[in-house]
Amino acid sequence: MIADFRVLAEFLQGHDEAGGSISEEDIQEQERRLGRPFPVVLREYYKRFGRSQYITQQCNNQYEPMLLEDIFVPDSDFFTTDKAFLVFYQCEESVIYCGIRFSDLTKEDPPVYLCAWNHPDWVLENESLTNFLVSKALIQMGVEDRLPYWVIFDESMWGLSDYRSYWGLSDEQYEIQETSSLQAWRIFCKEDVILLFEMAVGENEDDVLAVYLASFDGERIASLLSRATHDRDLPDYRTNLGS
């Protein structure tokens, strides 16, 4: 499955259409204030999802998009050596920022770079701004309990291949392949359910730290927990289904 805005639009359809968008005029005003143009992809993102209640919230040590009015260009006091970036994303608790090089702002879908308070140099985070925005939005919705129904599998003896077999996720059509430099997540969308696998980076590629399911549809998410067609039980999990 290709990570594009269609994935987010279809998932949020009927739930976030009234107040999630930002006007072209507001985007142009912020561009004028900063003296820098926004890439085509970033403009489209803020137009469609810039005020989404399911994406634009304060996160619990997760990456989050800045509000349009908070996007900034680093000043002389900013901790990085290179300040020629448009900064639009952050992980506030860890003091991590994501930005786009000034020289890439005219590209339709530029790469995204990352910096952290203890590392003054920018490093490549994702080859594609679109992939970055879609992947991070799905992670936020899946991990942060923003959707009405959720399930969390804490550490278990199951590996990624076990879960993929149980839920029929072997087909590539269900996976959003994040093109991040750090492959910390495997992201799937199936039958209106987000399925996130937090991976043990640097170890066995099948090792899973935790699994998160989230959906607007309680029946769809409950069907993934059903034992009716399987000969073994899922690991223990926490959920708000039935609460």
DAMOMO-V702897 format. One record per residue. N is the residue number from 0. RES is the residue in three letters. OMEGA is omega in degrees with one decimal (* if undefined). Layout:
# DAMOMO-V702897
N_RES_OMEGA, N_RES_OMEGA
This chain:
# DAMOMO-V702897
0_MET_-178.5, 1_ILE_178.6, 2_ALA_174.8, 3_ASP_-174.4, 4_PHE_176.9, 5_ARG_179.5, 6_VAL_179.2, 7_LEU_-178.1, 8_ALA_-179.9, 9_GLU_-179.2, 10_PHE_-177.2, 11_LEU_-175.9, 12_GLN_179.4, 13_GLY_-176.7, 14_HIS_-168.1, 15_ASP_-170.5, 16_GLU_-173.1, 17_ALA_-172.7, 18_GLY_-173.7, 19_GLY_-171.2, 20_SER_176.7, 21_ILE_-175.2, 22_SER_176.0, 23_GLU_-179.0, 24_GLU_179.7, 25_ASP_178.4, 26_ILE_179.3, 27_GLN_178.1, 28_GLU_178.1, 29_GLN_175.6, 30_GLU_178.8, 31_ARG_-178.7, 32_ARG_-178.5, 33_LEU_-178.0, 34_GLY_-178.4, 35_ARG_176.7, 36_PRO_174.6, 37_PHE_172.5, 38_PRO_-178.3, 39_VAL_-177.3, 40_VAL_-178.7, 41_LEU_176.8, 42_ARG_-178.9, 43_GLU_179.7, 44_TYR_-178.1, 45_TYR_175.7, 46_LYS_-172.3, 47_ARG_-171.9, 48_PHE_-172.2, 49_GLY_176.6, 50_ARG_-178.9, 51_SER_180.0, 52_GLN_-179.0, 53_TYR_-179.1, 54_ILE_-174.5, 55_THR_174.9, 56_GLN_174.4, 57_GLN_-175.0, 58_CYS_174.7, 59_ASN_-179.9, 60_ASN_172.1, 61_GLN_175.3, 62_TYR_-179.9, 63_GLU_177.4, 64_PRO_173.7, 65_MET_169.7, 66_LEU_-176.8, 67_LEU_-176.0, 68_GLU_-179.5, 69_ASP_176.0, 70_ILE_-174.0, 71_PHE_170.4, 72_VAL_-176.8, 73_PRO_174.4, 74_ASP_-175.2, 75_SER_-179.2, 76_ASP_-178.9, 77_PHE_-167.1, 78_PHE_-177.9, 79_THR_176.7, 80_THR_178.4, 81_ASP_-176.8, 82_LYS_-177.9, 83_ALA_-177.8, 84_PHE_168.9, 85_LEU_-173.5, 86_VAL_-171.8, 87_PHE_-175.7, 88_TYR_-177.2, 89_GLN_165.0, 90_CYS_-164.8, 91_GLU_-176.0, 92_GLU_-178.9, 93_SER_-178.0, 94_VAL_176.5, 95_ILE_179.5, 96_TYR_176.7, 97_CYS_-176.8, 98_GLY_180.0, 99_ILE_178.6, 100_ARG_175.2, 101_PHE_-176.5, 102_SER_-179.6, 103_ASP_-173.0, 104_LEU_179.1, 105_THR_177.0, 106_LYS_-178.7, 107_GLU_-176.1, 108_ASP_-172.3, 109_PRO_173.7, 110_PRO_180.0, 111_VAL_179.3, 112_TYR_-174.8, 113_LEU_172.1, 114_CYS_178.9, 115_ALA_-173.1, 116_TRP_-178.4, 117_ASN_179.6, 118_HIS_-171.3, 119_PRO_179.8, 120_ASP_176.6, 121_TRP_177.2, 122_VAL_-179.3, 123_LEU_178.4, 124_GLU_-178.1, 125_ASN_-178.6, 126_GLU_-173.6, 127_SER_176.0, 128_LEU_178.5, 129_THR_180.0, 130_ASN_178.6, 131_PHE_-175.5, 132_LEU_-179.4, 133_VAL_-178.5, 134_SER_-178.3, 135_LYS_178.1, 136_ALA_179.0, 137_LEU_177.6, 138_ILE_178.5, 139_GLN_-178.5, 140_MET_-176.8, 141_GLY_-172.8, 142_VAL_-169.2, 143_GLU_178.4, 144_ASP_-177.6, 145_ARG_-179.7, 146_LEU_-174.3, 147_PRO_-175.2, 148_TYR_-178.1, 149_TRP_176.1, 150_VAL_177.8, 151_ILE_171.9, 152_PHE_175.4, 153_ASP_-176.4, 154_GLU_-179.7, 155_SER_179.4, 156_MET_179.2, 157_TRP_173.8, 158_GLY_-179.6, 159_LEU_-178.0, 160_SER_178.0, 161_ASP_179.9, 162_TYR_-179.3, 163_ARG_177.9, 164_SER_-177.3, 165_TYR_-175.6, 166_TRP_178.1, 167_GLY_-177.1, 168_LEU_-177.0, 169_SER_-179.6, 170_ASP_-177.1, 171_GLU_-178.2, 172_GLN_-177.5, 173_TYR_-173.3, 174_GLU_168.7, 175_ILE_-175.9, 176_GLN_179.7, 177_GLU_-178.6, 178_THR_179.3, 179_SER_177.4, 180_SER_177.9, 181_LEU_-175.7, 182_GLN_-176.8, 183_ALA_-175.9, 184_TRP_165.3, 185_ARG_-169.6, 186_ILE_179.0, 187_PHE_172.1, 188_CYS_179.9, 189_LYS_175.5, 190_GLU_176.7, 191_ASP_175.8, 192_VAL_171.4, 193_ILE_177.3, 194_LEU_-176.9, 195_LEU_177.4, 196_PHE_175.6, 197_GLU_-170.4, 198_MET_174.6, 199_ALA_-173.4, 200_VAL_176.4, 201_GLY_179.3, 202_GLU_176.7, 203_ASN_-176.7, 204_GLU_-179.3, 205_ASP_-175.4, 206_ASP_-177.7, 207_VAL_176.6, 208_LEU_-179.8, 209_ALA_179.9, 210_VAL_-178.6, 211_TYR_173.1, 212_LEU_179.3, 213_ALA_-177.3, 214_SER_168.9, 215_PHE_-172.9, 216_ASP_-178.3, 217_GLY_-178.8, 218_GLU_179.9, 219_ARG_-178.1, 220_ILE_178.0, 221_ALA_-179.0, 222_SER_178.1, 223_LEU_179.0, 224_LEU_-177.1, 225_SER_179.3, 226_ARG_-169.8, 227_ALA_-174.4, 228_THR_-177.1, 229_HIS_-178.0, 230_ASP_175.0, 231_ARG_-176.4, 232_ASP_172.4, 233_LEU_171.9, 234_PRO_178.8, 235_ASP_-179.4, 236_TYR_173.4, 237_ARG_-178.9, 238_THR_173.1, 239_ASN_175.5, 240_LEU_178.5, 241_GLY_-178.9, 242_SER_*
